[in-house]
Amino acid sequence: MATYVLVAGNWLGAWAWTDVTNRLRAAGHDVHPVTLTGLGDRVHLASREVDLDTHITDIVHTIEYADLRDVILVGHSYGGFPVTGVADRIPDRLARVVYVESGPLPDASQLDMLGPEGRDATLQRMKEQEDGWLEPAPTAADLASDDPTYAGLDETARALFTAHAVPQPLGANAQPLRLSGDPRRDALPHTLVTCMFPLEQVRAMVAQGHPFFSGFAGKEWTYAELPTGHWPMLSEPARLAEVLADLG
């Protein structure tokens, strides 16, 4: 049986993985969902000082203090940033790195991915709603909209999201990911689980050298397609658990 460490994206915590975790554990796997500092049941630790390095350390400590080895490390959305940092710091503890709706983007931050207009709009919304250092979570109206990001979320999933999602510390999204260049990280098996982009389109963008997809090239990469919105642990937990179990 395999060992999994699961890291969710912006606004979420270990709670978002509950259904996936239960399914993997029922199949006999050892599963450790992580709540990053300032999120979930650790929301009371949110501060202006929380940054990407804080979240990398959270995951490293989860692995080291539990003495986990041969870990399948899974990062969803923003979670891909700290997961990449963890693979750079402790590659000897890992068996595989999995990116769900995410990917390795060294020398970039989560805010950089939004482009200049998206970055400015996000920062302005933070100033208006959260004193400028917290990124507000999607509202119930957002989740119920026709935005394809939220495709597949039923009423129960939307209620869970609304009840438990909390604002994201700006420092985590604004700090660029810096790597040591340890070749052991690059040598690890990597998997992309794509939900909103068809796999054929992903392969084409990798082949074309698209800057957001250049990190997916190489013989160490495999791909899985799970058509749904951006939150598959909530919209398709059974299918996501199957995809992850197949990697074990």
N, C-alpha and C positions, 0 to 999 in steps of 0.2 A: 504494500500500500504506500501511497505517496504522502508527502508533507507539503501543505500549501500555506502561504502567507498572503492574505488578501488586503489590498489597499484601495479604498474608494477615492473618487474624485472630490471636487469642490463641494463644500457644504455637508458632506456625508460623514458617516462613521462606520464602525463595525456593524451597527444595526442594519445597514443597507444590504449586508451580505447574509442576513439570517437564514433566508430560504436556501440560498446556495450552500451555505455552511452546513445546514442540517442535512441536505441531500448528500453532500460529499462525506460527511461523518457517518451517515447511514450505510454508505458503501464501504466503510472501514478506513477512510483516510484521516490523517491528522491535519486539522484545519485551524489556522490562527488568523481571524480577522482583526485588523488593526484599526484603532481609533487614533488619529493624529492629534497632536496638541492643539487645543482651541476648538475642537469639533466634537460632536456627539456628547458622550458623557464626560468629556474633558473640556467642555465649552468654558468652564470656569477658569481655565488656564490661558484663555485667549488674551493676547496683549500685542502691542506694537512691535515687540521684540521677536515674536514668532515669525520664523522665515523658513525657506526651503531647507536649510541646513538642520533646523530643528526637527523637521519631519523626516529627513533622512536618518537622523539619530534615533528618532522614535522607532523606526523599523529595524535598524541595526540592533538596538537594545532588545527588541522583541525576539529577534533571532538568537542573539548571543546569550541572553539571560535564560532562555528556554533551551539552550544548547541544541538548536535545530541545525540539521545538516541535510544536504541534498534537497534543498527547498525549491519548490516551484513558486516563484515570486510573481504575484499578479498585481498589476497596476491598472486602474481604470481612470481614464481621462486625466485630470491633473495628477492623479496618483502615479502616472507614468514618470513624472519628473523625479520625485524622491526615489522611486524604484530603480531608475537608472543610476542615481547616485549611490544607492545601496550596492548595486551590482559592481560599481567601480570600487567601493570600499572593501567589500567582503565577498569577492567572486568565488572563493574557495568553499563558501557555505551553500552555494546555489547549484541547482541542477538545471534550471531553465528560468528564463524571464519571459513573462507573458504580458502583452500590452492589449488591453481591452479598450477600443476606441481611443487609443493613445499611441505614443511612440517615443523613441529616443531623440531628443532635440538638444544636444549639448550647445553651450554658449547662447542659450535662449531662455526666456522665462515664459510662463503661461500667458502673461499679458502680451508678450511679443507676438504670440500666435493670433491675436485679435486684429492686428494691423493698426495703423495710426488712428483711424476713425473709431474703431472698436475699443481701443485702449482709452482714448479720450472720453468716450461715452461712458465706459465703465467707471473711470475715475470720477467723473462728474456725478454719476448716480451714487457713488460711495460717499461723496461729500454731502449730498443732499439727504441721504438716508442713514448713514452709519458713521458720521463724524470723520470720514475720510480714510479710515484705516481698516475697515471691514467691507467686504463685498457682499451685498445682500443676496440672500437665497431667492430662487424663483418663488413667486407668489402662487396661491391657488389658481388665480386667473391665468397666470402663465402656463401652469401645468395642464390646464383644461383647454388651452388654445390649440390651433391647428399647426403650430410650429412643429416641424418634423422631428426636432430634437426630443420631443416628449411622446413620440409615437409609441403605442403599445402600453402605455400606463393606464391601467383601469382605475376605477374609482377608489378601490382599496389601496392601490399603490400610490395614487396621488394624495390620499389622506395621510398615509404613512410618511411620505416625503414632506408634506406641509407640517406635520406634527413634530418631526425630528430634525429636519435640516436647519442649520444655523449659519450665520454669516461667516465668510472665509477671511482669515487674516490676510491683509494686503501683502505683508512681507513674504508670505509663502508664494504668492503669485508673481511678485515683482522681482525676486532675486533670481538671476540667471543661474542655470545649472553649469557648474564647472567640474570637469573630470580630470583625473590624473593621467589618463591615457593608458592605463593598465591593459595590456593585450588579453589578459585572462577574461576580462568582461566581454570583449568582442568575440572570444572563442566560445562563450556559452551558447547553447541552443536558445533561440529566440522564436517567439510566436506572436503574430498579430491576429487578434480577433476583431474583425471589422463588422460593424453593424449598419451604419448609415451610408457607407460607400460600398457599392457592389465590388466583389473581389476582382472582377475583370478590370474595373476602373482603377483599383489600387495597383494591380500589377502593371497597368499601362503607365501610371504616374511614377512608379518605381523605375521602370525602364527608361522613362523620359528624363529622369534625374530631377523631378520636382523637389524643391527645397524642403517641403514638409514630409517627403517620402524617401529622401535619399538615404536615411538611416536604416531603411528596411531591406536594402540590397545585401546580398551575400549568401553563401551556401548554408550558413547557420540559421537562416530564416525559414519558417513555415507559416502558412496562413490558414485561417478558418473564417468562414462567413456565417454570420448570425443576423439575418435581416430583422431589424427592429429599430427603435429609437436609440438615443445616446445612453440610456440607463438600463442595460440588459439584465442586471441583477435584480431589478424591480419589475421589468416588463416581461422577461423570459427567463426566470431563474432556473427552471428545470432544464431548458436547453443549454443555458450557459454552464450549469453544473456538468452536463454531459460532455460539452466541449472540453472543459477543464479536466474531467476525469479521463478523457481519452489521451491527454498529455502525460498522465501519470504512468 
